[in-house]
Amino acid sequence: MAFMLLLKSLRGEKLPRFPVWLMRQAGRYMPQYRELRQKERDFLSFCKNVELATRVSLLPLELLDVDAVIIFSDILVPLEPMGVKVEFVEGEGPVLYWDGKVESLRKLSCEQTDFVNQVIRGVKALVKDVPVIGFCGAPFTLMAYMVEGGSGKDFKKSKLFMWQRREDYRKLMNLLVESLVEYLRGQIGAGADLLQVFDSWAMHMPYEDFEEYAKTYLRRLFEEVKRIKDIPLIYFFRGSGSFLKALEGLPLDALSVDWTVDLPSAMKESPKAFQGNMDPSLLYCDEELIVEKTLEFLRCIPRKTKYVFNLGHGLAPDMELSKVKLLVDTVKGYKLP
């Protein structure tokens, strides 16, 4: 039932309820995750451990009863085989080392990240009736991590690279697109049922630059993936409120949006499916208010299909598992007319 529910929603078919899954649904807010995390020395090794990553991927299904499993990995995983040194520093986040020379990089082959594909196969072998979501980071977001050396603040380095080194920028973005196509080719071949592309940092560029410096490469990525297989594609754009118009014409199936978007208006203007929109900060409230605000949110969705419930961003480490479960139960208990 869950398998058909999510895919039917994206196709616009009639549903008894909205499907639900959550970004970062497998994470540090779960005691079970923290226990498994101790079995590897660092985060990247944890992602590469197929057995552990498979077990972690399945935790939200076991503990929350969500309608989809997103594989446990990280958007920075493809950069290491391309020649970028990636470290995750406790309390600091990702730190990246790149010499700034495009010629020092190499195109990724899907065999180099086969551990990701093995996680998909492992999940598919254990769960037959729930869709498995593969994913990658968007080209601009990965470029920004490389140029900034980690999570940026004002993203000045990325903008200067984009504007002042236009030819290098073009070469790097094309290389990222080619590598991400191969990365997703492996996930499709392993059995992923749908894919999500995460764009965390494109919101920091000026609106007038989006077409040339981001959308061009997104379009190519989506078109190349669709040539491999006509698989459902979801695009998550953090800070998407002011960029919805700019996304028109991209060959994707659904937009995953944050809380800056007026969802009822967006649904009237676009025929595409939507996902997300709820502010995850709600989960810090008391249980009664979580239920109240969630039901209020669901009642305001004008469509009875082409919507997948999710948050506008990922779950945070300090959230309570019981409240996340309450959120999922509330959504699943809301019946559509």
SVG drawing of the C-alpha trace seen along z (x, -y; Angstrom):
<svg xmlns="http://www.w3.org/2000/svg" viewBox="-15 -39 61 49">
<polyline fill="none" stroke="black" stroke-width="0.4" points="0.0,0.0 2.7,-2.5 4.6,-1.7 1.6,-2.6 0.6,-5.5 3.7,-7.6 4.0,-6.9 0.3,-7.4 0.5,-10.8 3.3,-11.9 1.1,-10.8 -1.9,-12.7 -4.1,-9.7 -6.8,-9.7 -5.6,-8.8 -7.1,-7.8 -4.4,-9.9 -1.2,-11.9 2.0,-9.8 4.7,-10.8 8.4,-10.5 10.9,-13.0 14.3,-14.3 17.0,-13.1 14.5,-10.6 17.4,-8.4 19.6,-10.4 21.1,-11.4 17.7,-12.1 17.3,-8.3 19.0,-6.4 19.2,-3.4 21.1,-5.5 23.6,-6.7 24.2,-3.2 25.0,-2.0 27.1,-5.1 29.6,-4.1 30.6,-1.1 32.6,-3.2 35.5,-5.6 34.2,-8.4 31.1,-9.5 32.3,-8.7 33.3,-5.2 29.9,-4.8 28.3,-5.7 30.5,-3.2 29.7,-0.3 27.0,1.4 25.6,3.4 25.3,0.5 24.0,-2.0 21.4,0.6 20.3,1.0 20.2,-2.8 18.2,-3.3 15.5,-0.9 15.2,-2.5 12.5,-5.0 10.4,-2.3 10.7,-0.3 10.3,-3.2 8.1,-5.6 6.2,-3.5 7.0,-6.1 5.9,-5.5 9.3,-5.6 12.9,-4.7 15.6,-7.1 19.0,-5.4 21.5,-6.5 24.4,-8.3 25.6,-11.9 25.5,-14.3 29.3,-14.8 30.0,-11.1 30.6,-11.5 33.3,-14.2 35.9,-11.9 36.4,-9.6 36.5,-12.8 39.7,-13.9 38.3,-16.0 39.4,-15.2 36.3,-15.2 36.4,-15.0 33.6,-15.3 34.8,-17.1 32.9,-16.6 31.1,-19.8 32.2,-21.5 30.6,-19.5 32.2,-18.8 35.6,-20.1 36.7,-19.8 40.2,-20.2 40.5,-21.0 43.4,-22.8 41.0,-24.9 42.3,-23.3 39.6,-21.6 42.3,-19.6 43.1,-17.9 39.7,-16.3 38.4,-13.2 35.0,-12.0 33.3,-9.6 32.3,-6.1 29.4,-4.4 31.6,-1.5 33.6,-3.8 30.5,-4.4 29.1,-0.9 28.7,-0.8 25.7,-3.2 24.2,-0.8 24.7,2.1 22.7,0.3 19.8,-0.1 20.0,3.6 20.1,4.5 17.1,2.4 15.1,3.7 15.9,7.3 14.5,6.7 11.5,4.5 9.3,5.3 6.3,2.9 8.0,-0.4 9.6,-2.7 13.3,-3.3 14.6,-6.8 18.1,-7.4 19.6,-10.9 22.5,-13.3 23.4,-16.9 22.8,-19.5 25.8,-20.7 25.8,-24.2 25.6,-23.0 28.5,-20.6 30.5,-23.3 29.9,-25.6 31.1,-23.0 34.3,-22.5 35.1,-26.2 34.1,-27.2 35.9,-24.3 32.8,-23.4 29.5,-25.1 29.7,-28.7 28.3,-31.8 28.0,-34.5 29.2,-32.2 31.5,-35.0 34.2,-32.5 31.6,-30.6 30.2,-33.8 33.7,-35.1 34.6,-31.7 31.3,-31.8 31.8,-35.4 35.6,-35.8 36.5,-32.3 33.7,-31.6 35.5,-29.1 36.7,-27.1 33.2,-27.3 31.7,-26.0 34.2,-23.1 33.7,-22.2 29.9,-22.2 29.9,-20.1 32.2,-17.6 29.9,-17.5 26.9,-16.9 28.7,-14.1 29.7,-12.5 26.3,-12.8 24.7,-11.2 27.0,-8.2 26.3,-8.3 22.6,-8.2 22.9,-5.6 24.3,-3.2 21.4,-3.9 18.9,-3.4 20.5,-0.1 20.5,1.0 16.7,0.5 15.9,-3.0 12.2,-3.7 12.6,-7.5 15.4,-10.1 15.7,-13.4 18.3,-16.1 19.2,-18.3 20.1,-22.0 21.1,-23.5 23.0,-26.6 21.7,-27.8 19.4,-30.2 22.5,-32.3 23.0,-33.4 21.3,-36.4 18.0,-35.6 19.2,-37.0 22.1,-34.6 20.1,-31.4 19.4,-30.6 23.0,-30.7 24.8,-29.4 22.5,-26.8 19.4,-26.0 21.4,-25.2 23.2,-22.4 20.1,-21.2 18.3,-20.8 21.1,-18.8 21.3,-16.6 17.6,-15.9 17.5,-15.3 20.4,-12.8 18.9,-10.9 15.5,-10.7 17.3,-9.2 18.6,-6.4 15.1,-5.7 11.9,-7.7 12.2,-7.6 10.3,-10.1 12.6,-13.1 12.1,-15.3 14.1,-18.6 14.6,-20.0 15.5,-23.7 16.3,-25.3 15.0,-28.9 12.8,-28.2 10.2,-30.8 11.6,-33.5 12.8,-31.1 9.7,-29.2 9.2,-31.1 12.9,-30.4 12.3,-26.6 9.7,-26.5 10.5,-24.3 12.8,-21.9 12.0,-18.2 11.2,-17.1 8.2,-15.5 8.0,-17.2 9.3,-20.2 10.3,-19.8 9.9,-23.2 10.6,-24.8 8.3,-27.0 9.1,-30.2 6.7,-29.0 3.0,-29.9 2.0,-26.3 -1.7,-26.9 -0.6,-29.7 2.2,-27.6 -0.1,-24.6 -2.5,-26.8 0.3,-28.1 2.2,-24.9 0.8,-21.5 3.8,-19.7 3.6,-17.7 4.8,-19.3 6.5,-17.9 7.3,-19.4 6.6,-23.0 6.1,-22.4 8.6,-24.2 10.5,-21.5 10.7,-23.8 7.1,-22.7 8.6,-19.6 10.0,-21.5 6.4,-22.4 4.3,-20.3 2.5,-17.3 -1.0,-18.9 0.2,-21.8 2.1,-19.5 -1.2,-17.7 -3.2,-20.9 -0.8,-22.7 -0.2,-19.6 -4.0,-19.1 -4.3,-22.8 -1.5,-22.5 -3.1,-19.5 -6.5,-21.1 -5.0,-24.1 -3.6,-22.0 -5.9,-22.6 -5.0,-19.5 -6.1,-16.0 -3.2,-14.4 0.1,-15.4 1.4,-16.2 3.8,-14.3 4.0,-15.3 7.5,-16.2 9.2,-18.9 10.8,-22.0 14.2,-20.8 15.7,-17.8 15.1,-16.6 17.6,-18.0 19.7,-15.9 18.0,-17.5 14.4,-16.6 12.5,-13.9 11.7,-10.6 8.3,-10.4 7.3,-13.8 8.5,-12.8 6.4,-9.6 3.4,-11.7 3.8,-13.8 3.9,-10.8 0.9,-9.2 -1.1,-12.5 -0.4,-12.7 -1.3,-9.1 -4.5,-9.4 -5.7,-12.4 -8.2,-10.9 -8.8,-12.7 -12.4,-13.1"/>
</svg>
